Amino acid sequence: QRREANIAAVKRLFHAFNARDPDAVAEACQIDGVIFVMAHSRLPGSGEFRGRAEIREWAQVCFQAYLAEPVTEDICQVNAEDDLVFVRLKRSKLEYLPNGQQANVTLMSEFAIRDNRIAVLQIYPESGALEQMAFMLTGTNAG
């Protein structure tokens, strides 16, 4: 039952992202929640964000910079254990709005859940995704 509740907390966050609602993204997280995004340092939304105010800001920045296909169950692999939920987005079509560049990236996310809210979210691009993200900045291959 706890497993299902933790997965439901993750789904609330995905629903908030799909709705492009920064307030709902922040509300899905603990007051002292932390989000860490490993990405190219020049890409908006990379770094560490602490507390609901920073998480709300992070979501706003992401929504202004990117257009992503909705997160749905058919593009996710989910594994839950204790208070951790691991999600692999098998593919995510991402458009970098400042220049229109598009990329298909695969991301791993680790969610730590506390009291039905996200306490910690860590997002890591899988192999090749960092290069795709760098390509989005310039329109040329990073390598």
MIKE-967148 format. One record per residue (C-alpha): x, y, z; residue number from 1. Coordinates in steps of 0.5 Angstrom, whole numbers. Layout:
<atoms>
ATOM     u     v     w   k
ATOM     X     Y     Z NUM
...
</atoms>
This chain:
<atoms>
ATOM     u     v     w   k
ATOM     0     0     0   1
ATOM     6     5     2   2
ATOM     9     3    -5   3
ATOM     2     5    -9   4
ATOM     2    12    -5   5
ATOM     9    13    -6   6
ATOM     8    12   -14   7
ATOM     2    16   -13   8
ATOM     6    22   -11   9
ATOM    10    22   -17  10
ATOM     4    21   -21  11
ATOM     2    28   -18  12
ATOM     8    31   -20  13
ATOM     8    29   -27  14
ATOM     1    31   -28  15
ATOM     3    38   -25  16
ATOM     9    38   -30  17
ATOM     4    36   -36  18
ATOM    -1    42   -34  19
ATOM     5    46   -34  20
ATOM     3    49   -27  21
ATOM     9    51   -23  22
ATOM     5    52   -17  23
ATOM     2    45   -17  24
ATOM    10    42   -18  25
ATOM    12    46   -12  26
ATOM     6    43    -8  27
ATOM     7    36   -10  28
ATOM    14    37    -6  29
ATOM    15    38     1  30
ATOM    16    45     4  31
ATOM    24    43     5  32
ATOM    24    39    -2  33
ATOM    30    39    -6  34
ATOM    31    38   -13  35
ATOM    37    36   -17  36
ATOM    38    36   -24  37
ATOM    44    34   -28  38
ATOM    45    37   -34  39
ATOM    49    42   -38  40
ATOM    51    48   -34  41
ATOM    48    53   -39  42
ATOM    42    50   -40  43
ATOM    36    53   -36  44
ATOM    34    49   -30  45
ATOM    40    45   -29  46
ATOM    43    45   -21  47
ATOM    40    44   -14  48
ATOM    33    48   -12  49
ATOM    31    48    -5  50
ATOM    25    49    -2  51
ATOM    18    50    -5  52
ATOM    20    58    -7  53
ATOM    26    55   -11  54
ATOM    22    49   -14  55
ATOM    17    54   -16  56
ATOM    22    58   -20  57
ATOM    25    52   -23  58
ATOM    19    50   -26  59
ATOM    17    57   -29  60
ATOM    24    57   -32  61
ATOM    23    50   -35  62
ATOM    16    52   -37  63
ATOM    19    58   -41  64
ATOM    25    54   -44  65
ATOM    23    48   -46  66
ATOM    17    44   -49  67
ATOM    16    37   -47  68
ATOM    12    31   -49  69
ATOM     7    29   -43  70
ATOM    10    24   -39  71
ATOM     5    18   -39  72
ATOM     6    11   -37  73
ATOM     8     8   -43  74
ATOM    14    12   -44  75
ATOM    16    11   -36  76
ATOM    19     5   -33  77
ATOM    17     5   -25  78
ATOM    20     1   -19  79
ATOM    19     3   -12  80
ATOM    22     0    -6  81
ATOM    21     3     1  82
ATOM    21    11     1  83
ATOM    24    11    -6  84
ATOM    21    11   -13  85
ATOM    26    10   -19  86
ATOM    23    12   -26  87
ATOM    26    12   -33  88
ATOM    23    16   -38  89
ATOM    25    11   -44  90
ATOM    24    17   -49  91
ATOM    22    25   -48  92
ATOM    22    29   -54  93
ATOM    24    36   -51  94
ATOM    24    43   -55  95
ATOM    29    48   -53  96
ATOM    24    54   -54  97
ATOM    30    60   -55  98
ATOM    32    57   -61  99
ATOM    27    51   -63 100
ATOM    32    46   -63 101
ATOM    29    39   -61 102
ATOM    32    33   -58 103
ATOM    30    26   -55 104
ATOM    33    24   -49 105
ATOM    33    19   -44 106
ATOM    32    21   -36 107
ATOM    33    17   -30 108
ATOM    30    20   -24 109
ATOM    30    18   -16 110
ATOM    25    20   -12 111
ATOM    25    20    -4 112
ATOM    18    21    -2 113
ATOM    16    23     5 114
ATOM     9    24     8 115
ATOM     6    23     1 116
ATOM    10    29    -2 117
ATOM    17    29    -6 118
ATOM    22    30    -1 119
ATOM    28    29    -6 120
ATOM    28    29   -13 121
ATOM    35    27   -17 122
ATOM    34    27   -25 123
ATOM    40    25   -29 124
ATOM    41    24   -36 125
ATOM    43    17   -39 126
ATOM    48    16   -44 127
ATOM    48    21   -50 128
ATOM    43    25   -47 129
ATOM    48    30   -44 130
ATOM    51    31   -51 131
ATOM    43    32   -54 132
ATOM    42    37   -49 133
ATOM    49    41   -51 134
ATOM    47    40   -58 135
ATOM    40    44   -56 136
ATOM    44    50   -54 137
ATOM    48    51   -60 138
ATOM    45    47   -66 139
ATOM    52    43   -67 140
ATOM    54    37   -64 141
ATOM    58    37   -58 142
ATOM    63    32   -59 143
</atoms>
